[in-house]
Each structure stands twice: as structure tokens, then as C-alpha cells.
Amino acid sequence: MSNKERELELAVRSYSADLYRFAYWLARDRHVAEDLVQECFERAWRNWANLNDEAALKKWLFTILRHEFLRRFERKQLDTCDIDEIEPPVAGGLGLDDMLALRQALASAPRSLSEPLVMQVLGGFSAEELAELNQTSTGAITTRLSRARQWLRARLSGEHPGAHPQLSKGGEFP
């Protein structure tokens, strides 16, 4: 086994669960998430020589996965599914109603808010890493994360997020 193969095998073992959770959040489909992770590692294998900083491996893999999802989204129309076929995920400490409310709130959140929050929670990225991934400043990401939490709190408490003073007319944060 070559050094390259060992490095990729270690990356697969280390990051596949985190990548799958992020892919599932993006795609909301177990099979698509599995395909996205597979495609991510396939692309990483082909471009392993382009990885300059091995300390940035996790960010690199998440970026590849995100780009694979966007490519798939550009190529394909959205599939529909029967709501009766959806399996609710299991989360510790939350009841089914709470999980449903949280999932609905996240699904209705502006993508500019929900994506950094989910990447921080599921991917374990710091604000600095998220800023680098999104090609913006750490302050901008910190603001988005704070606004995402405020938006979710308002939404879950029954307050209409559109009435939030920092929201613009279009329901998005500036």
C-alpha cells in the first residue's frame, strides 16, 4: 500500500461520518448523502497531489463535498418523496415534536444563515475555518452564526422571524 493510499484511508476513517452528516443535511436523503461522500473521496483521490497543506484536509474535503452537492443540484431537478417514507432521526434529549420544530426552522432559515451554523455544529468547524471556506472574514461568519442562532430562537419561540429588527424585507439577513 502506497503512502498516498494510507493517507486517504486514514482520511476516510477520520472524516467520513462528519462528511456524511453534512451531506445528509444538504441533500436530506440518505442515499444521495452516501453518493456525495463517495464522490467526495473519489475526487479527493484524483486530486490528492493538489493538497498542499495536510492540516487543511478536513476543510478541503468539506469544500469538495459542498461543490459535489452544488454540481449535482445544477444537473438535476429536485426529486419529491412521500412524507410517510421519511424516517425521523434519533436525537438525545429532544422529543419528536422538538426535533420536528427544529428541523422545520432550519429548513425555512435563509441558506446564508443555516449553512454556516450546520457546518459548525455537524462539521466542528471554527469561525476562522468557515470564513476561509466561504471566502469571507471571520467577523462576517461570526455575525452570521450569531444571527442564525437569533433567527432560530425567534422562530422556535413562536416570534415571526420576519419581524426581527435585523431582518431585511426579503426575510434574509443583510
Backbone hydrogen bonds, N-H to C=O, Kabsch-Sander energy under -0.5 kcal/mol:
donor,donor_aa,acceptor,acceptor_aa,energy
6,R,2,S,-2.2
7,E,3,N,-2.4
8,L,4,K,-2.3
9,E,5,E,-2.5
10,L,6,R,-2.3
11,A,7,E,-2.1
12,V,8,L,-2.7
13,R,9,E,-2.3
14,S,10,L,-2.3
15,Y,11,A,-2.8
16,S,12,V,-1.8
19,L,15,Y,-2.7
20,Y,16,S,-2.5
21,R,17,A,-2.2
22,F,18,D,-2.1
23,A,19,L,-2.8
24,Y,20,Y,-2.9
25,W,21,R,-2.1
26,L,22,F,-2.3
27,A,23,A,-3.1
28,R,24,Y,-2.8
33,A,29,D,-2.5
34,E,30,R,-2.2
35,D,31,H,-2.2
36,L,32,V,-2.8
37,V,33,A,-2.2
38,Q,34,E,-2.2
39,E,35,D,-2.9
40,C,36,L,-2.4
41,F,37,V,-2.4
42,E,38,Q,-2.2
43,R,39,E,-2.7
44,A,40,C,-2.4
45,W,41,F,-2.3
46,R,42,E,-2.1
47,N,43,R,-1.8
48,W,45,W,-1.0
50,N,47,N,-1.8
51,L,48,W,-1.4
52,N,50,N,-0.9
54,E,52,N,-0.6
56,A,53,D,-1.7
57,L,54,E,-1.3
60,W,56,A,-2.6
61,L,57,L,-2.7
62,F,58,K,-2.4
63,T,59,K,-2.3
64,I,60,W,-2.3
65,L,61,L,-2.6
66,R,62,F,-2.5
67,H,63,T,-2.5
68,E,64,I,-2.6
69,F,65,L,-2.4
70,L,66,R,-2.4
71,R,67,H,-2.5
72,R,68,E,-2.4
73,F,69,F,-2.6
74,E,70,L,-2.2
75,R,71,R,-1.8
76,K,72,R,-1.8
85,E,82,D,-1.9
86,I,83,I,-0.9
91,A,89,P,-0.5
94,L,91,A,-0.9
99,M,95,G,-2.6
100,L,96,L,-2.4
101,A,97,D,-2.5
102,L,98,D,-2.6
103,R,99,M,-2.8
104,Q,100,L,-2.7
105,A,101,A,-2.4
106,L,102,L,-2.6
107,A,103,R,-2.4
108,S,104,Q,-1.8
109,A,105,A,-0.8
109,A,106,L,-0.5
113,L,110,P,-2.1
114,S,110,P,-2.5
115,E,111,R,-2.0
117,L,113,L,-1.4
118,V,114,S,-2.7
119,M,115,E,-2.5
120,Q,116,P,-2.0
121,V,117,L,-2.6
122,L,118,V,-3.2
123,G,118,V,-0.8
123,G,119,M,-0.9
124,G,120,Q,-0.9
125,F,119,M,-1.3
130,L,126,S,-2.4
131,A,127,A,-2.4
132,E,128,E,-2.0
133,L,129,E,-2.5
134,N,130,L,-2.4
135,Q,132,E,-0.8
136,T,131,A,-2.5
141,I,137,S,-1.8
142,T,138,T,-2.7
143,T,139,G,-2.2
144,R,140,A,-2.3
145,L,141,I,-2.9
146,S,142,T,-2.3
147,R,143,T,-2.8
148,A,144,R,-2.6
149,R,145,L,-2.1
150,Q,146,S,-2.3
151,W,147,R,-2.8
152,L,148,A,-2.6
153,R,149,R,-2.7
154,A,150,Q,-2.6
155,R,151,W,-2.6
156,L,152,L,-3.1
157,S,153,R,-1.9
158,G,155,R,-0.8
159,E,154,A,-1.3
163,A,160,H,-2.0
164,H,161,P,-1.5
167,L,164,H,-1.7
168,S,172,E,-2.5
171,G,168,S,-1.7
